[in-house]
Amino acid sequence: MPDSMHPSPCALVSGFEHGGLGVVLVPGAKERLSKAQLAFQRLVKRIEKLRRKIDTETERLSGYLDTYTTELRPLEVELANQHKTLVRLLYPYLNGPSLGRRNGKAVLREVLQDQLLSIIGVLGELADEDLRAIYEVVEGRSVKEAQAEDFEMMREELGEMLGAMGVHADLSRFQPGMSDAEMAARMAELKARVEEERLSRETKTERPKTQRQKEREAREQAAEELRKRDVGGLYRQLAKLLHPDLEQDPVLRAEKEAAMKQLTTAYKNNDLHGMLRLEVAWIAREQADASRLTDQKLAIYNKVLKEQVAELEARLDAVLTHPRFQPLMKYVDPFFRELNFNGPAEKRSLQAMLRSIKKTLASLRGPSAGQTVADILEAFALEKHRAIHW
């Protein structure tokens, strides 16, 4: 049989790599790794690198979230409460005398709308009855009606997008007021439906299978069986192979003790790729079953590892969008999808806004209140003009 089907045995190198299991296959002095073995090595390293990245990114975002929760969120809530006072002080001018400028009351209505939406954006609701009444006057609809209309528009847009993809899904289970967990569950169901529709379309247009397709399906079936393989059974099998108590050689005994620790850690973490790595490495070392080191067998292992790579890459991309980090999404650049978070700068900005609005509120309670209202309207109109002509 060709050498490619029975690659040369590999020596085992023990030792702890940073973030890894510390067991790798390397060729002997006169040996070379097969392509399948090299692919196995690359995939294992890729998986370990991705896991480190996920841990690092999660730790980084957790630090940002702690800063936001303890230092920034209280300032945001305080600012929202100051905005409530601002709305209450400005609202009487909507039904009062002329505001001294053309369309002054129309601008004031926009100011009030902007302030109320800002409060809802921070607090998630308008709990105060007087503010809900003001909202209904300036918006021409209640808060509940507005939320229902906005949600229905979102649902229609989602339905149109799915329809363009040829997917017909029931979106009636998406309702206003859903929690993040409920929304995530519904989106997972929707994703499964999209995949089901895609597979259905592919099946309808499927041509007679070629020999290569049949062989690929056979490999996929073998990989599926490996994926479903009982982790506990694999652990017991490897524990027999690696148990140090039956070793007389002190060097080999120490190596097996280290490997058993790695095996136990991988088992506790349900780490299939780590357990497979130990299995292949020790089989190569012990020559216990040479047939299991064929490229065909490694190709099956590698398929499972490739799937794990894809899953980890998806997890890495999704770290920022996890519901836990939702408060940080406001700091994500909409064009480059990068998180731009500077805790100290954000804190200084919020503190400056608090000082500014408190000064404004003091003026609105004083003798120059009318001029202060005029200044607010002028500043708002100017900012709106700049936004339109940006």
Contacts in CASP RR format, 6 or more apart in sequence:
PFRMAT RR
TARGET T0000
AUTHOR 0000-0000-0000
METHOD contacts of the structure
MODEL  1
MPDSMHPSPCALVSGFEHGGLGVVLVPGAKERLSKAQLAFQRLVKRIEKL
RRKIDTETERLSGYLDTYTTELRPLEVELANQHKTLVRLLYPYLNGPSLG
RRNGKAVLREVLQDQLLSIIGVLGELADEDLRAIYEVVEGRSVKEAQAED
FEMMREELGEMLGAMGVHADLSRFQPGMSDAEMAARMAELKARVEEERLS
RETKTERPKTQRQKEREAREQAAEELRKRDVGGLYRQLAKLLHPDLEQDP
VLRAEKEAAMKQLTTAYKNNDLHGMLRLEVAWIAREQADASRLTDQKLAI
YNKVLKEQVAELEARLDAVLTHPRFQPLMKYVDPFFRELNFNGPAEKRSL
QAMLRSIKKTLASLRGPSAGQTVADILEAFALEKHRAIHW
4 34 0 8 1.000
4 295 0 8 1.000
5 294 0 8 1.000
5 295 0 8 1.000
5 296 0 8 1.000
6 290 0 8 1.000
6 291 0 8 1.000
6 293 0 8 1.000
6 294 0 8 1.000
7 33 0 8 1.000
7 34 0 8 1.000
7 36 0 8 1.000
7 37 0 8 1.000
7 293 0 8 1.000
7 294 0 8 1.000
7 295 0 8 1.000
8 27 0 8 1.000
8 28 0 8 1.000
8 31 0 8 1.000
8 32 0 8 1.000
9 31 0 8 1.000
9 284 0 8 1.000
9 285 0 8 1.000
9 287 0 8 1.000
9 290 0 8 1.000
9 293 0 8 1.000
10 25 0 8 1.000
10 26 0 8 1.000
10 27 0 8 1.000
10 28 0 8 1.000
10 31 0 8 1.000
10 33 0 8 1.000
10 37 0 8 1.000
10 281 0 8 1.000
10 284 0 8 1.000
10 285 0 8 1.000
11 26 0 8 1.000
11 27 0 8 1.000
11 28 0 8 1.000
11 284 0 8 1.000
11 285 0 8 1.000
12 23 0 8 1.000
12 25 0 8 1.000
12 255 0 8 1.000
12 281 0 8 1.000
12 282 0 8 1.000
12 284 0 8 1.000
12 285 0 8 1.000
13 22 0 8 1.000
13 23 0 8 1.000
13 24 0 8 1.000
13 26 0 8 1.000
14 22 0 8 1.000
14 23 0 8 1.000
14 255 0 8 1.000
14 258 0 8 1.000
14 259 0 8 1.000
15 22 0 8 1.000
15 23 0 8 1.000
15 258 0 8 1.000
16 22 0 8 1.000
17 24 0 8 1.000
17 48 0 8 1.000
19 48 0 8 1.000
19 51 0 8 1.000
19 52 0 8 1.000
20 48 0 8 1.000
21 48 0 8 1.000
21 262 0 8 1.000
21 266 0 8 1.000
21 274 0 8 1.000
21 277 0 8 1.000
21 278 0 8 1.000
22 262 0 8 1.000
23 259 0 8 1.000
23 262 0 8 1.000
23 277 0 8 1.000
23 278 0 8 1.000
23 281 0 8 1.000
24 41 0 8 1.000
24 44 0 8 1.000
24 281 0 8 1.000
25 33 0 8 1.000
25 37 0 8 1.000
25 40 0 8 1.000
25 41 0 8 1.000
25 280 0 8 1.000
25 281 0 8 1.000
25 284 0 8 1.000
26 33 0 8 1.000
27 33 0 8 1.000
33 41 0 8 1.000
34 295 0 8 1.000
34 298 0 8 1.000
35 295 0 8 1.000
36 295 0 8 1.000
36 298 0 8 1.000
36 299 0 8 1.000
36 302 0 8 1.000
37 298 0 8 1.000
39 298 0 8 1.000
39 302 0 8 1.000
40 277 0 8 1.000
40 280 0 8 1.000
40 298 0 8 1.000
40 301 0 8 1.000
40 302 0 8 1.000
40 305 0 8 1.000
43 273 0 8 1.000
43 302 0 8 1.000
43 305 0 8 1.000
43 306 0 8 1.000
43 308 0 8 1.000
43 309 0 8 1.000
44 273 0 8 1.000
44 274 0 8 1.000
44 277 0 8 1.000
44 305 0 8 1.000
46 309 0 8 1.000
47 273 0 8 1.000
47 305 0 8 1.000
47 308 0 8 1.000
47 309 0 8 1.000
47 312 0 8 1.000
50 309 0 8 1.000
50 312 0 8 1.000
50 313 0 8 1.000
50 315 0 8 1.000
50 316 0 8 1.000
51 312 0 8 1.000
53 316 0 8 1.000
54 312 0 8 1.000
54 315 0 8 1.000
54 316 0 8 1.000
54 319 0 8 1.000
57 316 0 8 1.000
57 319 0 8 1.000
57 320 0 8 1.000
58 319 0 8 1.000
61 319 0 8 1.000
61 320 0 8 1.000
61 325 0 8 1.000
61 328 0 8 1.000
61 339 0 8 1.000
64 328 0 8 1.000
64 339 0 8 1.000
64 341 0 8 1.000
64 343 0 8 1.000
65 324 0 8 1.000
65 325 0 8 1.000
65 327 0 8 1.000
65 328 0 8 1.000
67 343 0 8 1.000
68 327 0 8 1.000
68 328 0 8 1.000
68 341 0 8 1.000
68 343 0 8 1.000
69 327 0 8 1.000
71 343 0 8 1.000
71 347 0 8 1.000
72 343 0 8 1.000
72 346 0 8 1.000
72 347 0 8 1.000
72 350 0 8 1.000
73 327 0 8 1.000
75 347 0 8 1.000
75 350 0 8 1.000
75 351 0 8 1.000
75 354 0 8 1.000
76 122 0 8 1.000
76 350 0 8 1.000
77 122 0 8 1.000
77 123 0 8 1.000
78 354 0 8 1.000
79 122 0 8 1.000
79 350 0 8 1.000
79 353 0 8 1.000
79 354 0 8 1.000
79 357 0 8 1.000
80 118 0 8 1.000
80 119 0 8 1.000
80 122 0 8 1.000
80 123 0 8 1.000
82 354 0 8 1.000
82 357 0 8 1.000
82 358 0 8 1.000
82 361 0 8 1.000
83 115 0 8 1.000
83 118 0 8 1.000
83 119 0 8 1.000
83 357 0 8 1.000
84 119 0 8 1.000
84 128 0 8 1.000
84 131 0 8 1.000
85 361 0 8 1.000
86 115 0 8 1.000
86 357 0 8 1.000
86 360 0 8 1.000
86 361 0 8 1.000
86 364 0 8 1.000
87 112 0 8 1.000
87 115 0 8 1.000
87 116 0 8 1.000
87 119 0 8 1.000
87 131 0 8 1.000
87 134 0 8 1.000
88 130 0 8 1.000
88 131 0 8 1.000
89 361 0 8 1.000
89 364 0 8 1.000
89 365 0 8 1.000
89 369 0 8 1.000
90 108 0 8 1.000
90 111 0 8 1.000
90 112 0 8 1.000
90 115 0 8 1.000
90 364 0 8 1.000
90 373 0 8 1.000
90 376 0 8 1.000
91 112 0 8 1.000
91 134 0 8 1.000
93 99 0 8 1.000
93 108 0 8 1.000
93 370 0 8 1.000
93 373 0 8 1.000
94 105 0 8 1.000
94 108 0 8 1.000
94 109 0 8 1.000
94 112 0 8 1.000
94 137 0 8 1.000
94 138 0 8 1.000
98 104 0 8 1.000
99 105 0 8 1.000
99 107 0 8 1.000
99 108 0 8 1.000
99 373 0 8 1.000
99 374 0 8 1.000
99 377 0 8 1.000
100 374 0 8 1.000
101 107 0 8 1.000
101 374 0 8 1.000
101 377 0 8 1.000
101 378 0 8 1.000
104 377 0 8 1.000
107 377 0 8 1.000
107 380 0 8 1.000
107 381 0 8 1.000
108 373 0 8 1.000
108 377 0 8 1.000
109 138 0 8 1.000
110 380 0 8 1.000
110 384 0 8 1.000
111 376 0 8 1.000
111 377 0 8 1.000
111 380 0 8 1.000
112 134 0 8 1.000
112 138 0 8 1.000
113 138 0 8 1.000
113 139 0 8 1.000
114 380 0 8 1.000
116 126 0 8 1.000
116 131 0 8 1.000
116 134 0 8 1.000
116 135 0 8 1.000
116 138 0 8 1.000
116 139 0 8 1.000
119 126 0 8 1.000
119 131 0 8 1.000
120 126 0 8 1.000
120 143 0 8 1.000
125 143 0 8 1.000
126 132 0 8 1.000
126 135 0 8 1.000
126 143 0 8 1.000
132 142 0 8 1.000
132 143 0 8 1.000
135 142 0 8 1.000
135 143 0 8 1.000
135 146 0 8 1.000
136 142 0 8 1.000
136 143 0 8 1.000
139 146 0 8 1.000
141 149 0 8 1.000
147 176 0 8 1.000
147 177 0 8 1.000
148 176 0 8 1.000
151 174 0 8 1.000
151 175 0 8 1.000
151 176 0 8 1.000
151 177 0 8 1.000
155 171 0 8 1.000
155 174 0 8 1.000
158 171 0 8 1.000
158 174 0 8 1.000
159 169 0 8 1.000
159 171 0 8 1.000
162 168 0 8 1.000
162 169 0 8 1.000
162 190 0 8 1.000
162 194 0 8 1.000
165 194 0 8 1.000
165 197 0 8 1.000
166 197 0 8 1.000
167 193 0 8 1.000
167 194 0 8 1.000
167 197 0 8 1.000
168 197 0 8 1.000
169 190 0 8 1.000
169 193 0 8 1.000
169 194 0 8 1.000
171 190 0 8 1.000
173 186 0 8 1.000
173 189 0 8 1.000
174 183 0 8 1.000
174 186 0 8 1.000
178 186 0 8 1.000
180 323 0 8 1.000
180 326 0 8 1.000
181 323 0 8 1.000
184 323 0 8 1.000
209 217 0 8 1.000
219 299 0 8 1.000
219 300 0 8 1.000
219 303 0 8 1.000
220 303 0 8 1.000
222 300 0 8 1.000
223 300 0 8 1.000
223 303 0 8 1.000
223 304 0 8 1.000
223 307 0 8 1.000
226 300 0 8 1.000
226 301 0 8 1.000
226 304 0 8 1.000
227 272 0 8 1.000
227 304 0 8 1.000
227 307 0 8 1.000
229 272 0 8 1.000
231 267 0 8 1.000
231 270 0 8 1.000
231 272 0 8 1.000
231 275 0 8 1.000
232 267 0 8 1.000
234 272 0 8 1.000
234 275 0 8 1.000
234 276 0 8 1.000
234 279 0 8 1.000
235 263 0 8 1.000
235 267 0 8 1.000
235 275 0 8 1.000
237 279 0 8 1.000
238 263 0 8 1.000
238 275 0 8 1.000
238 278 0 8 1.000
238 279 0 8 1.000
238 282 0 8 1.000
239 260 0 8 1.000
239 263 0 8 1.000
241 279 0 8 1.000
241 282 0 8 1.000
241 283 0 8 1.000
241 286 0 8 1.000
241 288 0 8 1.000
242 256 0 8 1.000
242 259 0 8 1.000
242 260 0 8 1.000
242 263 0 8 1.000
242 278 0 8 1.000
242 282 0 8 1.000
243 256 0 8 1.000
243 260 0 8 1.000
244 253 0 8 1.000
244 254 0 8 1.000
244 256 0 8 1.000
244 257 0 8 1.000
244 260 0 8 1.000
247 253 0 8 1.000
247 256 0 8 1.000
259 278 0 8 1.000
259 282 0 8 1.000
262 274 0 8 1.000
262 278 0 8 1.000
263 275 0 8 1.000
263 278 0 8 1.000
265 271 0 8 1.000
266 274 0 8 1.000
266 275 0 8 1.000
266 278 0 8 1.000
267 275 0 8 1.000
272 304 0 8 1.000
272 308 0 8 1.000
273 304 0 8 1.000
273 305 0 8 1.000
273 308 0 8 1.000
276 301 0 8 1.000
276 304 0 8 1.000
276 305 0 8 1.000
280 292 0 8 1.000
280 293 0 8 1.000
280 298 0 8 1.000
280 301 0 8 1.000
282 288 0 8 1.000
283 289 0 8 1.000
283 292 0 8 1.000
283 293 0 8 1.000
284 293 0 8 1.000
291 297 0 8 1.000
319 325 0 8 1.000
320 328 0 8 1.000
320 329 0 8 1.000
320 332 0 8 1.000
320 339 0 8 1.000
321 329 0 8 1.000
328 339 0 8 1.000
328 341 0 8 1.000
331 339 0 8 1.000
331 340 0 8 1.000
331 341 0 8 1.000
331 346 0 8 1.000
332 338 0 8 1.000
332 339 0 8 1.000
332 340 0 8 1.000
333 339 0 8 1.000
333 340 0 8 1.000
360 372 0 8 1.000
360 376 0 8 1.000
363 369 0 8 1.000
363 372 0 8 1.000
364 372 0 8 1.000
364 373 0 8 1.000
END
